[in-house]
Amino acid sequence: MEFLVKSGSPEKRRTPALVVGVFANRSLSESAALLDQACGGMITSVLRRGDMEGETGQVLWLYDLPNISADRVLLIGCGKAEALNEATFARILAAMTRALQQSGAAEAVSYLCELAVKQYDMQWKLQQSVLVIEDTLYRFDQFKQKKEDTKRPLKRVIFGLPTRNNLPQGEQAVREASAMATGMRLTKDLGNLPGNICTPSYLAEQAQQLARTYTDLAVSVLEEAELEALGMQALLAVTKGTEQPAKFIIVEYRKGEAKDKPVVLVGKGVTFDSGGISLKPGEAMDEMKYDMCGAASVLGTLLACAELMLPINLIGVIPAVENMPSGKATRPGDIVTTLSGQSVEILNTDAEGRLILCDALTYVERFEPEVVIDIATLTGACIIALGHQGCALFSNQAALAQDLCEAGQQMYDRAWEMPLWEEYQEQLKSNFADMANIGGRPAGSITAACFLARFTKKYAWAHLDIAGVAWKSGKEKGATGRPVPLLLRYLLNRLHSRAHG
């Protein structure tokens, strides 16, 4: 999909399809009013007949309007103007995209970015437009014999801006969002792949393929023998029950100053999680192919940075494993020694994500990072706490937590900070090792983060538990591509802050 920004009056725009908004009670948006004036009130006349009330998501096509250069005009219902928020704006954009895709128009010009969304500027609306359009059009059908092909698909969307002065910022906003959408598409594709295809080895191959496509990326992969020599017994405990070998993937993107310490992203890469000996219930176990969405989001973010050629130093680290039961699998009660030297009593083999992450979080000390952020579908308890609206955020540095929350809010990819109070550490006590890998049912997502915190004392660290936002279930089942928007916006904000700091 190609996205452009142009200025100019809507009635003069030559295009197969022109999109404007209509509010509740048939009130016209600014551009709709200009069109109505140009065509002698025909839009108002049509609306008076009751064909459209302007309820959110309603659509109405108008053809061959006099004195209008566009072939057809799409009216989109926007609901009450004073109630227009982030969620409503996304619904409007999705309705527009579906109507355009079915129309046969290869190009469209949208004036929906003129709508006033509380607390958000034109750049935000442009970026959300790109992301929602791409998300609405996304299909994962590579295994289907009959694909949902559109004979004349939408190929180009032009966003109409008020004046030429808006174009430079608009172009930058669209460029960033397009890179973000490309990263999200990779994240979704990897997440949606089944576990028999997307194995740890496949993830490693995809990282290597990225490095072949983007020469600014360098990839190295550590094999199990190397992990054994390093002393990553916690990670290797998870992979004992499977025939799929573990892979420890390191992707380096170094386009910042040599003296600049890197930001490190650590992504949980459990390509399928049966729970191991602590076997999960059979219902919805197929969705455990999504347990590598943290890893996928790291690759998606790196891709977006490479697309934008951002002048930063960024390292992605992905411990990739499969968690399966077998005669060789780790048992509840087994004790392992982590790369940090601390011992862990594994009381539940289904709490495996923290075992691979703790060794990865120790490993990244060698990069002398400025910031480390781990991203993981870590706990079901996170979904109980926050549902599917936002991810849980934990951090050992208040400023880092604030920056991530702000980035999430900016991209409508929200995070909510949770506590890491010392009292929660009591739940991880073990009679036989330095710690247990679970802390019981109370505060499950918090005690998981507290476990990770024990391995992050040498740097600024944040943990994003994305179990509630990485994929959708039900009829819309599929990976979401989150939290790539949050992560990329955080990195862009860092660059902006440095440039103006």
C-alpha positions in Angstrom: 0.0 0.0 0.0 1.2 3.5 -0.9 0.4 6.4 1.3 0.8 10.1 0.3 -0.2 13.5 1.7 -1.4 16.4 -0.5 -3.0 19.7 0.1 -5.9 21.2 -1.8 -9.6 21.7 -1.7 -11.6 18.4 -1.9 -14.0 19.4 -4.7 -11.1 19.9 -7.0 -9.4 16.6 -6.3 -9.4 14.2 -9.2 -9.6 10.7 -7.8 -11.7 7.5 -8.2 -12.9 7.9 -4.6 -13.1 10.8 -2.2 -13.8 10.3 1.5 -15.4 12.8 3.9 -17.1 12.5 7.3 -20.7 13.1 8.4 -21.5 13.5 12.1 -24.6 12.3 13.9 -27.8 14.0 13.0 -26.5 14.5 9.5 -24.1 17.3 10.4 -21.4 17.7 7.8 -17.6 17.8 8.4 -15.6 20.7 7.0 -14.7 19.0 3.8 -18.2 17.5 3.3 -19.6 21.0 3.7 -17.2 22.3 0.9 -18.4 19.5 -1.4 -22.0 20.2 -0.6 -21.5 23.8 -1.4 -19.8 23.0 -4.7 -22.5 20.5 -5.8 -25.4 22.8 -5.0 -26.5 21.1 -1.7 -27.0 17.6 -3.2 -25.3 15.9 -0.2 -27.6 17.7 2.2 -30.6 16.7 0.0 -29.6 13.0 0.0 -29.1 13.0 3.8 -32.5 14.6 4.4 -34.1 11.6 2.7 -32.8 9.5 5.6 -30.3 7.4 3.7 -27.7 8.1 6.4 -27.9 9.5 10.0 -24.1 9.8 10.6 -23.9 7.0 13.1 -20.3 5.7 13.7 -19.2 3.4 10.9 -22.1 4.1 8.5 -21.2 4.4 4.8 -22.9 5.9 1.9 -21.6 6.2 -1.7 -22.6 9.1 -3.9 -21.8 9.1 -7.6 -21.3 11.8 -10.3 -21.9 14.8 -8.1 -22.0 18.0 -10.2 -18.9 20.3 -10.0 -17.0 17.6 -8.0 -13.9 16.2 -9.7 -13.9 12.9 -7.9 -15.7 9.9 -9.6 -17.5 9.1 -6.4 -17.7 10.3 -2.8 -17.8 8.1 0.2 -19.6 9.5 3.2 -18.5 7.9 6.5 -20.6 8.2 9.7 -18.5 9.7 12.6 -21.0 9.7 15.4 -21.2 12.7 17.8 -18.4 15.2 17.2 -17.9 15.8 20.9 -17.5 12.0 21.6 -14.9 11.3 18.9 -12.0 9.6 20.6 -9.2 7.2 19.7 -11.4 4.1 19.6 -14.1 5.8 17.5 -11.6 7.2 15.1 -10.2 3.7 14.5 -13.7 2.3 13.9 -14.3 5.1 11.3 -11.1 4.4 9.5 -11.8 0.6 9.5 -15.3 1.2 8.0 -13.7 3.5 5.4 -11.1 0.9 4.4 -13.6 -2.0 4.1 -15.8 0.2 1.9 -12.9 1.3 -0.3 -11.6 -2.3 -0.7 -15.0 -3.5 -1.9 -15.5 -0.5 -4.3 -13.0 -1.4 -7.0 -11.2 2.0 -6.5 -7.4 1.5 -6.7 -6.9 5.0 -5.2 -8.7 7.1 -2.7 -8.3 10.5 -1.1 -9.3 10.8 2.5 -10.2 14.0 4.4 -10.9 12.2 7.7 -7.7 13.5 9.3 -9.5 16.9 9.7 -11.7 15.3 12.3 -11.0 16.6 15.8 -9.9 13.8 18.1 -9.5 14.9 21.7 -5.9 15.6 22.7 -4.4 14.4 19.4 -2.8 16.4 16.5 -2.7 15.9 12.7 0.5 13.7 12.9 -1.2 11.3 15.3 -4.3 11.1 13.0 -2.1 10.4 10.0 -0.2 7.7 11.7 -3.3 6.0 13.1 -4.9 6.2 9.6 -1.9 4.3 8.1 -1.9 1.7 10.9 -5.7 1.1 10.9 -5.8 0.8 7.1 -3.0 -1.7 7.0 -4.5 -3.7 9.9 -7.9 -3.8 8.2 -6.5 -5.0 4.9 -4.2 -7.6 6.6 -4.9 -11.2 5.7 -3.0 -14.3 6.7 -4.1 -16.9 4.1 -0.8 -18.4 2.9 -2.1 -21.9 3.8 -5.5 -21.5 2.2 -6.1 -23.0 -1.3 -8.8 -20.4 -1.9 -7.4 -17.0 -1.0 -9.6 -13.9 -0.4 -8.4 -12.0 -3.5 -9.9 -8.7 -4.3 -10.1 -8.2 -8.1 -9.3 -4.5 -8.0 -7.8 -3.9 -4.6 -7.1 -0.5 -3.0 -3.4 0.4 -3.8 -3.0 4.0 -2.8 -4.5 6.3 -0.2 -3.8 10.0 -0.2 -4.5 12.1 2.9 -5.8 15.5 2.3 -4.2 18.2 4.4 -5.4 21.8 5.0 -2.4 23.7 3.6 1.0 23.1 2.0 2.6 24.1 5.3 1.3 20.8 6.7 3.0 18.6 4.1 6.6 18.2 5.6 5.3 17.0 9.0 2.6 15.0 7.3 5.1 13.2 5.0 7.3 12.4 8.0 4.3 11.0 10.0 3.3 8.8 7.1 6.8 7.6 6.6 7.2 6.6 10.3 3.8 4.9 10.3 4.5 3.0 7.1 7.7 1.6 8.6 5.8 0.8 11.8 3.1 -1.1 9.7 5.8 -3.0 7.9 7.3 -4.1 11.2 3.8 -5.0 12.5 3.1 -7.1 9.4 6.3 -9.2 10.1 5.3 -9.5 13.7 1.8 -10.7 12.8 3.0 -13.1 10.1 5.5 -14.8 12.5 2.9 -14.9 15.3 0.2 -16.5 13.0 2.5 -19.2 11.7 1.8 -22.6 13.3 4.3 -24.2 15.6 5.2 -27.0 13.2 6.7 -24.3 10.8 7.7 -21.4 13.1 10.3 -23.3 15.2 13.3 -21.8 17.0 15.3 -22.7 13.9 12.8 -20.9 11.7 12.9 -17.8 13.9 16.7 -17.8 13.5 16.4 -18.1 9.7 14.0 -15.2 9.6 16.4 -13.0 11.5 19.2 -14.0 9.1 16.9 -13.2 6.2 16.3 -9.7 7.7 20.0 -9.2 7.8 20.3 -10.1 4.1 17.5 -7.6 3.3 18.8 -4.8 5.5 22.5 -4.5 5.5 22.5 -2.4 8.7 21.5 -5.5 10.6 24.0 -8.1 11.8 22.8 -11.5 13.1 24.5 -14.1 15.2 22.9 -17.3 16.5 24.2 -19.3 19.5 23.6 -23.1 19.5 22.8 -25.3 22.4 26.4 -26.4 22.9 27.4 -22.8 23.2 24.5 -22.1 25.7 25.7 -25.1 27.7 29.2 -23.8 27.8 28.0 -20.3 28.9 26.0 -21.9 31.7 22.4 -21.1 30.6 20.9 -23.9 32.5 17.6 -22.2 33.1 17.0 -21.7 29.3 18.2 -25.2 28.5 15.8 -26.7 31.2 12.9 -25.5 29.1 14.0 -27.1 25.9 14.9 -30.5 27.3 11.5 -32.1 26.4 11.5 -31.2 22.7 13.3 -32.4 19.6 13.6 -28.8 18.4 17.0 -27.3 19.4 17.1 -24.0 21.2 18.5 -20.9 19.4 19.8 -17.8 21.0 19.4 -15.0 18.4 21.3 -11.7 18.5 20.4 -9.0 16.1 22.6 -5.8 16.1 21.6 -2.5 14.5 24.4 0.1 15.1 23.8 3.3 13.3 24.3 5.6 16.3 27.5 7.1 17.6 30.1 4.5 18.6 30.1 6.0 22.1 26.3 5.7 22.5 25.3 2.8 24.7 22.7 0.6 23.0 19.0 0.0 23.8 18.5 -3.7 24.1 15.2 -5.4 23.4 14.8 -9.0 24.7 11.9 -11.0 23.2 10.4 -14.2 24.6 10.6 -16.7 21.8 8.7 -19.8 23.0 7.5 -21.0 19.5 5.0 -23.4 21.1 4.2 -23.8 24.8 2.5 -27.0 25.8 3.4 -26.2 29.4 5.8 -29.1 29.5 5.2 -31.6 32.3 2.9 -29.0 33.9 0.6 -29.6 30.9 -1.8 -26.8 29.9 -5.5 -27.6 29.4 -6.3 -28.7 25.9 -8.8 -25.9 25.2 -7.3 -23.1 23.1 -3.8 -24.7 23.4 -3.4 -24.0 19.7 -3.1 -20.3 20.7 0.2 -21.1 22.4 1.9 -20.7 19.0 1.6 -17.0 20.0 4.0 -17.5 22.9 6.8 -16.1 20.7 5.0 -12.8 20.0 7.6 -11.0 22.1 10.3 -12.3 19.9 8.3 -11.4 16.8 7.8 -7.8 18.1 11.6 -7.4 18.5 12.2 -8.4 14.9 9.3 -6.2 13.8 10.8 -3.2 15.7 14.3 -3.8 14.3 12.8 -4.0 10.8 11.0 -0.7 11.3 14.2 1.0 12.5 16.1 -0.3 9.5 13.4 0.9 7.2 13.7 4.4 8.7 17.5 4.2 9.0 17.3 5.6 12.5 20.6 6.9 13.9 20.5 4.7 17.0 22.3 1.6 18.5 19.7 -1.1 19.1 20.2 -4.8 19.9 17.6 -7.5 19.8 18.1 -10.6 21.8 15.7 -13.6 21.3 16.0 -16.8 23.4 14.0 -19.2 21.2 12.8 -22.5 22.5 9.9 -25.0 22.3 8.3 -26.2 25.6 7.1 -29.8 25.2 6.6 -32.8 27.5 8.6 -36.0 27.1 10.7 -38.5 29.0 13.6 -36.0 28.9 11.6 -33.0 30.0 12.3 -31.0 33.1 10.2 -32.1 36.1 8.5 -29.9 38.7 10.9 -29.7 41.6 14.1 -29.8 39.5 16.7 -27.2 40.4 18.9 -25.4 37.9 21.6 -22.8 38.1 21.1 -19.7 35.9 23.8 -17.8 34.0 23.9 -15.3 36.8 24.9 -18.1 39.3 21.6 -17.9 41.1 19.7 -21.2 41.5 16.0 -21.7 40.7 13.6 -24.4 41.9 11.3 -25.1 39.0 7.9 -25.7 40.7 5.9 -25.3 37.5 7.3 -26.1 34.0 4.6 -23.9 32.5 6.3 -20.8 34.0 9.0 -21.3 31.4 9.2 -17.8 29.9 10.9 -16.3 32.9 13.5 -19.1 32.8 14.6 -18.3 29.3 14.4 -14.6 29.9 16.5 -14.6 33.1 19.5 -16.1 31.3 19.0 -13.6 28.4 18.8 -10.7 30.8 22.1 -11.7 32.4 23.7 -12.2 29.0 22.9 -8.7 27.8 25.1 -7.2 30.6 28.0 -7.6 28.2 26.5 -5.0 25.8 26.7 -2.4 28.6 23.2 -1.2 27.7 21.7 2.1 28.5 18.2 0.6 28.7 16.9 -3.0 28.5 13.3 -3.8 27.7 12.0 -7.3 27.6 8.8 -8.1 25.9 6.9 -11.3 26.7 3.6 -13.1 26.7 4.4 -14.0 30.2 1.3 -14.5 32.4 -2.4 -15.2 32.1 -2.6 -13.2 35.4 -1.8 -10.1 33.3 -5.0 -10.7 31.3 -7.1 -11.0 34.5 -5.6 -7.7 35.7 -5.9 -5.6 32.6 -7.9 -7.6 30.0 -7.0 -7.1 26.4 -6.8 -3.3 26.4 -3.2 -2.7 27.5 0.0 -4.5 28.5 1.4 -4.5 32.0 4.6 -2.5 32.5 7.1 -3.1 35.2 10.4 -1.2 35.6 13.2 -0.5 38.1 13.5 3.1 36.8 10.6 5.6 37.1 11.7 7.7 34.2 11.9 4.7 31.8 8.4 3.6 32.9 7.0 7.1 32.3 8.6 7.2 28.8 7.2 3.9 27.8 3.7 4.7 29.1 3.8 8.0 27.2 4.9 6.3 24.0 2.1 3.8 24.4 -0.5 6.5 24.9 0.8 8.4 21.9 0.3 5.3 19.6 -2.9 4.0 21.2 -0.9 1.0 22.1 -1.2 1.5 25.8 0.8 0.2 28.8 -0.1 0.4 32.5 2.6 0.4 35.2 2.3 -2.2 37.9 4.2 -2.3 41.2 7.4 -4.1 42.0 7.3 -3.8 45.8 9.8 -5.7 47.7 7.1 -7.5 49.7 6.2 -9.5 46.6 9.7 -11.1 46.5 8.7 -13.1 49.6 6.4 -15.2 47.5 9.4 -16.5 45.5 11.2 -18.1 48.5 12.3 -21.7 48.1 13.4 -24.1 50.8 15.9 -25.6 48.4 17.2 -23.0 46.0 17.8 -19.2 45.8 14.3 -18.8 44.5 11.3 -20.6 43.1 10.1 -19.9 39.5 6.5 -19.2 40.7 5.0 -17.3 43.6 1.5 -18.7 43.8 -1.8 -17.4 42.4 -1.9 -14.0 44.1 -0.3 -11.2 42.0 0.9 -13.7 39.4 2.1 -11.2 36.8 3.8 -9.1 39.5 5.7 -12.1 41.0 6.8 -13.1 37.5 8.2 -9.6 37.0 9.8 -9.7 40.5 11.6 -12.9 39.4 13.0 -11.1 36.3 14.0 -8.1 38.4 16.5 -10.3 40.3 18.5 -10.5 37.1 18.4 -6.8 36.0 20.2 -5.0 38.9 23.0 -3.7 36.7 21.0 -1.6 34.3 17.8 0.4 33.7 15.1 -2.2 32.8 11.5 -2.5 31.9 9.3 -5.5 31.4 6.2 -5.5 29.1 3.8 -8.4 29.8 1.9 -8.5 26.5 -0.1 -11.7 27.1 -3.4 -9.7 26.8 -2.6 -7.7 23.7 -0.3 -9.8 21.4 -3.2 -11.7 19.8 -7.0 -11.9 19.5 -9.1 -15.0 20.0 -12.5 -16.0 18.6 -13.7 -15.1 15.1 -10.9 -12.4 14.8 -8.2 -14.8 15.9 -4.8 -13.6 15.0 -1.7 -11.7 16.0 -2.0 -8.0 16.5 1.5 -6.8 15.9 1.6 -5.1 19.3 3.6 -3.6 20.9 5.7 -2.6 17.8 4.0 0.9 17.8 4.9 1.5 21.4 8.5 0.4 21.0 9.1 2.3 17.9 7.5 5.4 19.3 9.7 5.1 22.4 12.8 4.9 20.2 11.7 7.9 18.1 11.0 9.9 21.2 14.4 9.2 22.5 15.9 10.4 19.3 13.8 13.6 19.3 14.7 14.2 23.0 18.4 14.0 22.2 18.1 16.2 19.2 16.3 18.9 21.2 17.9 18.2 24.6 
